[in-house]
Amino acid sequence: MAELKVAPYGAWKSPITSDLIVTGAIRLEQILLDGQDIYWNELRPAEGEYSHAELAGCEVWSGPDRVGMVRGVEEYGGPPLLQVEAEDGREILIPFTRSICKVIDVAEKIIRVEAPEGLLDLK
């Protein structure tokens, strides 16, 4: 078993990066500056919302077929796009909308889609 390391409060590296904040994957509120120290509350997604971290690693299924694995989420001003690494190695961008993503179970890491014809065949 690895040796347990003990660090003073606040001395560990934060898992919150500027990329996570800028993309909206993590939301912060009540930011307080105290000299060189910064304090904040991290907001959790509201009911029916999901963080990018929760979606990453989810398996995507279309009917009985495994489409691939979510590697990330891209946002360009419209609906978010699931960046899926397909079984054959291709990257598929699937709009993260209720009309396509019918079942989202982040606890089980599964997303079931009903994709429009041809979407999963794009290269």
Buried (B, 14 or more C-beta within 10 A) or exposed (E): EEEEEEEEEEEEEEEEEEEBEEBEBBBEEEEEEEEEEEEBEEEEBEEEEBBBBBBBEBBBBBEEEEBBBBBBBEEEEEBBBBBBBBEEEEEBEBBBEEEBBEEBEBEEBBBBBEBEEEBBEEE
